[in-house]
C-alpha cells in the first residue's frame, strides 16, 4: 500500500471493526452490558413497552356478586425514548499526507485512536446502565474550595478520567440545571476517591458546594439525557403519587411497576440474597444474575469462605467472553453474582435477565456512518474524524420481577 487517502482508510476501518472486534472492545470489562440482550432495531419516535399489572377481579362464590364486581385487566405502557451519546477519534491531514511508505504506522495510530473512542463511548454507556438517566458521575463530599475534592462514594472514581471537563449541579440530572463554569481534571487518586483540577473548584465553578452532583461537560444540557439504567427502572426509593417515568405513574403498584426494594444492612449478603430471591419468587420471578461492585463481590466471597462455588457467566452475544461468578443456591434456582465495576458500592441489582435489553437504532456503540463515510473531513481544522456513538436506551419488560438491594 504506497499511500493512504480517506477512501482507503474508510475501507480499512470497515475491515477492522467487525462485530466480533466491537464485542471484544466493549464487553470484557462491562459485564452487565455483555449479559443482557441487545437489539439494534429501535426505530420510530419511541418504543411502547406495555405491562399488565392487574387481572380481572369479577369473581366470587356467589354468581350475582361476582358478576357485579366484574372489572378489566390493568395495563400501562412505558413510552421509552432513545438517548444519544458520542465520542470521536481524530487524525491530522499531515499524517495522512505523510503516510506514503509508512502506511502501517498511520493505520496503527488511527486504529488506536478509534479503539479509544469506542472505549470512551462504551464507558459512558456502561456507567449509564447503573444510573437513573440524569447523567451524574459522582457527588462532592468536601474540598470544593481547593483543587482537590473527595467523592461521597469513593468507588465512583472509576467514572472519571484525567483531562475530563466537568460541570456540577445541586440536582442529579433528572431535574434542575447545571451551574455556570467548568473545571478540568488534572489528577485522580483512585484509592482515596479524590479528583484534582487545575485551580480551585470554586474558581472554575463559583457556586460549587458540598453535595453537588458532578457531570462530564456536555451531559447536562437538558434533563434526563442519559441512559435510564437499573437505578431508573428499580429506584431505591419507592415512587410516590405524581411519579412520571416514561409516562407512567408507578405509585399505583410500586412493586410490579418499579421492582422490589430490599435492605440487607442487618445481615450477611448471602442470607439477604436468598431472602430476596424468595420474595421475587413470590412475585413469579426466576432471578438468575446479581450485579454488585467488585469490593462487595469480594466481601461475599469472604463471607461464604470454603462454601463458595464459582461459575462462568457468558455473554449472550459472544459466548467466548465470560465473567467469573459466585453461584448462590436460592429457592428460585441458582443465582450468579457478577462483579461489575460500574455498579455502585453498597447496591446490588438482582435481575431476571430475560426481562432486560439494551435497544438501539443500529449498533451500540458503533461507527456513525449513515452516509457511508467512516472517516470525515473536519470543517474547522486540517484533520479527519471518526465518529463513534449510539442511539438507544435500556428497557425492562417486567420491573416487578427484579430487585435492588441496599447493604
C-alpha positions as CSV (number, residue, x, y, z in Angstrom):
1,X,0.0,0.0,0.0
2,X,2.1,3.0,-1.2
3,X,-0.2,5.7,0.3
4,X,-3.4,6.2,2.2
5,X,-6.3,8.5,1.4
6,X,-9.6,8.8,3.3
7,X,-11.3,6.3,0.9
8,X,-8.7,3.7,1.7
9,X,-8.8,4.5,5.4
10,X,-12.6,4.0,5.3
11,X,-12.2,0.6,3.7
12,X,-9.7,-0.4,6.3
13,X,-11.9,0.7,9.1
14,X,-14.8,-1.5,7.7
15,X,-12.5,-4.5,7.7
16,X,-11.0,-3.9,11.2
17,X,-14.2,-3.1,13.1
18,X,-16.3,-6.2,12.6
19,X,-19.0,-7.1,15.1
20,X,-16.7,-9.5,16.8
21,X,-14.0,-6.9,17.2
22,X,-16.5,-4.5,18.7
23,X,-17.6,-7.2,21.2
24,X,-14.0,-7.6,22.2
25,X,-13.5,-3.9,22.7
26,X,-16.8,-3.3,24.6
27,X,-17.7,-6.4,26.6
28,X,-14.7,-7.6,28.5
29,X,-14.8,-5.1,31.3
30,X,-18.5,-4.3,31.2
31,X,-20.4,-7.5,32.4
32,X,-23.9,-6.0,32.6
33,X,-23.8,-4.9,29.0
34,X,-22.5,-8.3,27.9
35,X,-25.0,-10.3,29.8
36,X,-28.3,-8.7,28.7
37,X,-29.9,-8.9,25.3
38,X,-29.1,-6.4,22.6
39,X,-31.4,-5.3,19.8
40,X,-30.5,-2.9,17.0
41,X,-33.9,-2.3,15.5
42,X,-35.2,0.5,17.8
43,X,-36.8,2.6,15.1
44,X,-39.6,5.1,15.1
45,X,-40.0,8.0,17.5
46,X,-40.2,5.8,20.6
47,X,-40.9,2.3,21.9
48,X,-44.1,1.5,23.8
49,X,-43.5,-1.2,26.4
50,X,-46.9,-2.5,27.6
51,X,-47.2,-4.1,31.1
52,X,-50.1,-5.8,32.7
53,X,-50.1,-5.2,36.5
54,X,-53.6,-6.3,37.3
55,X,-56.1,-9.1,36.2
56,X,-59.9,-9.1,36.1
57,X,-61.5,-9.2,39.6
58,X,-65.0,-10.2,38.7
59,X,-65.2,-13.4,40.7
60,X,-66.7,-14.9,43.8
61,X,-68.5,-17.9,45.3
62,X,-71.8,-16.1,44.6
63,X,-72.5,-15.7,40.9
64,X,-74.5,-12.5,41.0
65,X,-72.0,-10.7,43.3
66,X,-69.0,-11.9,41.1
67,X,-70.8,-10.7,38.0
68,X,-71.5,-7.3,39.6
69,X,-67.8,-6.9,40.6
70,X,-66.6,-7.6,37.1
71,X,-63.5,-5.5,36.2
72,X,-61.0,-5.2,33.4
73,X,-57.3,-6.1,33.5
74,X,-55.0,-3.3,34.4
75,X,-52.5,-2.3,31.8
76,X,-50.0,0.5,31.5
77,X,-47.3,1.4,29.0
78,X,-43.9,3.0,29.2
79,X,-43.1,5.2,26.2
80,X,-39.3,4.8,26.1
81,X,-37.3,7.2,24.0
82,X,-33.7,6.9,22.7
83,X,-30.8,8.8,24.1
84,X,-27.7,9.9,22.1
85,X,-24.1,9.5,23.0
86,X,-21.0,10.4,21.0
87,X,-17.2,10.0,21.1
88,X,-14.6,11.0,18.5
89,X,-11.2,9.9,17.1
90,X,-9.1,12.2,15.0
91,X,-6.2,12.0,12.6
92,X,-4.4,15.1,11.1
93,X,-4.3,15.8,7.3
94,X,-0.5,15.9,7.6
95,X,-0.4,12.4,9.0
96,X,-2.4,11.1,6.0
97,X,-0.3,13.0,3.5
98,X,2.9,11.7,5.1
99,X,1.7,8.1,5.1
100,X,3.5,7.2,1.8
101,X,5.9,4.4,2.6
102,X,4.7,4.3,6.2
103,X,1.0,3.2,5.9
104,X,1.2,0.7,8.7
105,X,2.3,3.5,11.1
106,X,-0.8,5.6,10.2
107,X,-3.1,2.6,10.5
108,X,-1.7,1.7,13.9
109,X,-2.3,5.3,15.1
110,X,-5.8,5.7,13.7
111,X,-6.8,2.2,15.0
112,X,-5.5,3.0,18.4
113,X,-7.5,6.3,18.5
114,X,-10.6,4.6,17.2
115,X,-10.3,1.9,19.8
116,X,-10.0,4.6,22.4
117,X,-13.1,6.3,21.1
118,X,-15.0,3.0,21.4
119,X,-13.7,2.6,24.9
120,X,-14.8,6.1,25.9
121,X,-18.2,5.7,24.4
122,X,-18.7,2.2,26.0
123,X,-17.6,3.5,29.4
124,X,-20.3,6.1,29.2
125,X,-22.9,3.5,28.2
126,X,-21.7,1.1,30.9
127,X,-21.9,3.8,33.6
128,X,-25.3,4.7,32.3
129,X,-26.6,1.2,32.7
130,X,-26.4,1.6,36.5
131,X,-27.7,5.2,36.5
132,X,-31.1,6.9,36.8
133,X,-30.9,8.7,33.4
134,X,-29.6,12.0,34.9
135,X,-26.0,11.5,33.8
136,X,-24.3,12.3,37.2
137,X,-21.0,10.6,37.6
138,X,-20.4,11.2,41.3
139,X,-21.1,13.6,44.2
140,X,-18.8,16.0,46.1
141,X,-18.3,15.3,49.8
142,X,-15.8,18.0,50.6
143,X,-12.9,20.1,49.3
144,X,-14.7,22.3,46.8
145,X,-12.7,25.5,47.9
146,X,-9.5,23.7,47.0
147,X,-8.1,22.0,43.8
148,X,-9.0,18.5,45.3
149,X,-12.4,17.2,46.2
150,X,-13.3,13.9,47.8
151,X,-16.2,11.9,46.4
152,X,-19.2,10.9,48.6
153,X,-18.8,7.4,47.2
154,X,-15.1,6.7,46.6
155,X,-15.8,3.9,44.1
156,X,-17.4,6.4,41.8
157,X,-13.8,7.4,40.9
158,X,-14.0,4.8,38.0
159,X,-16.3,7.2,36.2
160,X,-13.6,9.9,35.8
161,X,-10.5,10.3,33.6
162,X,-7.7,12.8,33.5
163,X,-8.5,15.6,31.0
164,X,-12.2,15.3,31.5
165,X,-14.0,18.7,31.7
166,X,-16.7,18.8,34.4
167,X,-19.8,20.7,35.5
168,X,-21.7,20.5,38.8
169,X,-25.4,20.9,39.9
170,X,-27.4,20.6,43.1
171,X,-29.7,18.2,41.1
172,X,-28.9,14.8,39.8
173,X,-29.7,15.5,36.2
174,X,-33.3,14.1,36.2
175,X,-34.3,17.7,37.1
176,X,-32.7,21.1,37.8
177,X,-29.9,22.7,35.8
178,X,-26.1,22.8,35.7
179,X,-24.1,25.6,37.4
180,X,-22.2,28.1,35.4
181,X,-18.5,27.3,34.8
182,X,-16.3,24.2,34.3
183,X,-13.2,22.6,35.7
184,X,-10.7,20.2,34.1
185,X,-9.3,17.1,35.8
186,X,-5.5,17.1,36.2
187,X,-5.1,14.2,38.6
188,X,-7.0,11.3,40.2
189,X,-6.4,9.3,43.4
190,X,-8.3,6.1,42.6
191,X,-7.8,4.7,46.1
192,X,-8.7,7.8,48.1
193,X,-11.5,8.7,45.8
194,X,-10.3,12.3,45.1
195,X,-10.3,14.4,42.0
196,X,-7.8,17.3,41.4
197,X,-8.4,20.0,38.9
198,X,-6.4,23.0,37.6
199,X,-7.0,25.7,40.2
200,X,-9.6,25.6,42.9
201,X,-13.0,24.1,42.1
202,X,-14.6,27.3,43.3
203,X,-12.6,29.3,40.9
204,X,-13.9,27.4,37.9
205,X,-17.5,27.0,39.3
206,X,-18.2,29.9,41.6
207,X,-21.2,28.4,43.3
208,X,-19.9,24.8,43.7
209,X,-20.8,23.3,47.1
210,X,-20.6,20.1,49.1
211,X,-23.2,17.5,47.9
212,X,-23.2,18.9,44.3
213,X,-23.5,16.2,41.7
214,X,-20.7,16.0,39.1
215,X,-21.2,15.7,35.3
216,X,-19.0,15.5,32.3
217,X,-19.3,18.7,30.4
218,X,-21.9,18.2,27.7
219,X,-24.0,15.7,29.6
220,X,-26.3,18.2,31.3
221,X,-27.6,20.4,28.6
222,X,-31.1,19.3,29.4
223,X,-32.6,17.0,32.0
224,X,-32.5,13.2,31.7
225,X,-30.3,12.9,28.7
226,X,-28.6,9.7,29.8
227,X,-29.4,6.0,29.7
228,X,-32.2,5.0,32.0
229,X,-30.4,2.1,33.7
230,X,-31.1,-0.2,36.6
231,X,-31.3,2.8,39.0
232,X,-34.1,4.3,36.9
233,X,-36.2,1.2,36.5
234,X,-35.5,0.0,40.0
235,X,-35.3,3.1,42.2
236,X,-34.1,2.7,45.8
237,X,-36.9,5.0,46.9
238,X,-40.4,3.8,46.1
239,X,-42.2,6.1,43.7
240,X,-45.0,8.2,45.1
241,X,-48.1,9.7,43.6
242,X,-47.3,12.0,40.7
243,X,-44.3,9.9,39.6
244,X,-43.8,10.1,35.8
245,X,-41.4,7.5,34.4
246,X,-41.7,7.4,30.6
247,X,-45.3,8.5,31.1
248,X,-46.2,6.0,33.9
249,X,-47.2,6.9,37.5
250,X,-45.6,3.8,39.1
251,X,-47.1,4.5,42.6
252,X,-50.3,2.6,41.6
253,X,-48.3,-0.7,42.1
254,X,-44.8,0.1,43.1
255,X,-43.5,-3.5,43.1
256,X,-44.9,-4.5,39.7
257,X,-44.0,-1.2,38.1
258,X,-40.8,-0.3,39.8
259,X,-39.4,-3.5,41.3
260,X,-38.6,-4.7,44.8
261,X,-36.5,-2.6,47.3
262,X,-34.7,-4.8,49.9
263,X,-32.5,-3.7,52.7
264,X,-29.7,-6.1,53.6
265,X,-28.0,-4.0,56.2
266,X,-28.9,-6.3,59.1
267,X,-27.2,-9.5,57.9
268,X,-24.6,-11.1,55.6
269,X,-25.2,-10.7,51.9
270,X,-25.6,-14.4,51.2
271,X,-28.6,-14.5,53.5
272,X,-30.1,-11.3,52.1
273,X,-29.7,-12.6,48.5
274,X,-31.5,-15.9,49.4
275,X,-34.3,-13.9,51.1
276,X,-34.5,-11.5,48.2
277,X,-34.9,-14.4,45.7
278,X,-37.7,-15.8,47.9
279,X,-39.5,-12.5,47.7
280,X,-39.0,-12.3,44.0
281,X,-40.2,-15.9,43.6
282,X,-43.4,-14.9,45.4
283,X,-43.9,-12.4,42.5
284,X,-43.3,-15.1,39.9
285,X,-39.7,-14.2,39.2
286,X,-36.8,-16.5,38.5
287,X,-33.8,-14.2,39.1
288,X,-30.6,-15.5,37.6
289,X,-28.0,-12.7,37.9
290,X,-27.0,-10.3,40.6
291,X,-24.7,-7.4,39.8
292,X,-22.5,-6.0,42.6
293,X,-19.5,-3.8,42.9
294,X,-16.1,-5.7,42.9
295,X,-15.5,-4.7,46.5
296,X,-18.9,-6.1,47.5
297,X,-18.2,-9.3,45.5
298,X,-15.0,-9.8,47.5
299,X,-16.9,-9.3,50.7
300,X,-19.4,-12.0,49.7
301,X,-16.6,-14.4,48.7
302,X,-15.0,-13.9,52.1
303,X,-18.3,-14.4,53.9
304,X,-19.0,-17.7,52.1
305,X,-15.4,-18.9,52.6
306,X,-14.9,-22.5,51.8
307,X,-18.5,-22.9,50.7
308,X,-18.0,-20.6,47.7
309,X,-19.0,-22.0,44.3
310,X,-17.6,-20.4,41.2
311,X,-19.1,-20.4,37.8
312,X,-18.8,-18.5,34.5
313,X,-21.4,-16.1,33.2
314,X,-21.2,-15.9,29.4
315,X,-22.1,-13.0,27.1
316,X,-25.4,-13.5,25.3
317,X,-23.8,-12.4,22.0
318,X,-20.3,-13.8,22.2
319,X,-20.0,-16.9,24.4
320,X,-16.2,-16.9,24.3
321,X,-16.4,-13.7,26.5
322,X,-17.3,-14.6,30.1
323,X,-17.0,-13.5,33.7
324,X,-16.2,-15.2,36.9
325,X,-19.3,-15.5,39.1
326,X,-20.1,-16.7,42.6
327,X,-23.0,-19.1,42.3
328,X,-25.5,-19.0,45.2
329,X,-28.3,-21.6,45.7
330,X,-31.6,-19.8,46.1
331,X,-35.2,-21.0,46.3
332,X,-35.9,-19.9,42.8
333,X,-32.8,-21.5,41.3
334,X,-29.1,-20.7,41.3
335,X,-28.1,-17.1,41.0
336,X,-24.7,-15.9,39.5
337,X,-23.3,-13.0,41.4
338,X,-21.2,-11.0,39.0
339,X,-18.8,-8.1,39.8
340,X,-19.3,-5.1,37.6
341,X,-17.0,-2.0,38.3
342,X,-19.9,0.3,37.2
343,X,-22.2,-1.0,39.9
344,X,-22.2,1.5,42.9
345,X,-20.7,0.0,46.1
346,X,-23.5,-0.9,48.6
347,X,-26.1,-1.6,45.9
348,X,-26.9,-4.9,44.2
349,X,-29.2,-5.5,41.3
350,X,-30.9,-8.9,41.4
351,X,-32.4,-9.4,38.0
352,X,-34.3,-11.9,35.8
353,X,-32.0,-11.3,32.8
354,X,-34.5,-12.2,30.1
355,X,-36.7,-9.2,31.1
356,X,-33.9,-6.7,30.2
357,X,-32.5,-5.5,26.9
358,X,-30.5,-2.6,25.5
359,X,-32.2,-1.5,22.3
360,X,-30.7,0.9,19.8
361,X,-31.1,2.2,16.3
362,X,-28.1,0.5,14.8
363,X,-25.1,-0.9,16.7
364,X,-24.3,0.4,20.1
365,X,-21.7,1.6,20.1
366,X,-20.7,1.7,16.5
367,X,-19.1,3.9,13.9
368,X,-21.6,6.6,12.9
369,X,-21.5,6.3,9.1
370,X,-25.1,6.7,7.9
371,X,-23.9,8.4,4.8
372,X,-21.4,5.6,4.1
373,X,-18.4,7.5,5.2
374,X,-16.4,6.1,8.1
375,X,-14.0,9.0,8.1
376,X,-15.0,12.6,7.6
377,X,-13.1,15.9,6.9
378,X,-13.3,18.3,9.9
379,X,-14.7,21.6,8.7
380,X,-12.8,23.7,11.2
381,X,-9.3,22.1,11.2
382,X,-6.8,20.2,9.0
383,X,-7.9,16.8,10.3
384,X,-10.2,13.9,9.8
385,X,-12.6,12.5,12.3
386,X,-14.2,9.1,13.0
387,X,-17.5,9.4,14.9
388,X,-18.5,6.7,17.4
389,X,-21.8,6.6,19.2
390,X,-25.2,5.1,19.6
391,X,-28.9,6.0,19.8
392,X,-30.7,3.8,22.3
393,X,-31.8,3.0,25.8
394,X,-32.3,0.3,28.4
395,X,-35.7,-1.4,28.5
396,X,-37.2,-3.7,31.2
397,X,-40.3,-5.6,30.2
398,X,-41.2,-6.6,33.8
399,X,-39.7,-4.4,36.5
400,X,-41.7,-6.4,39.2
401,X,-39.5,-9.5,38.6
402,X,-36.4,-7.6,39.6
403,X,-35.0,-6.1,42.8
404,X,-32.5,-3.6,44.1
405,X,-30.7,-4.5,47.3
406,X,-29.0,-2.0,49.6
407,X,-26.4,-3.3,52.0
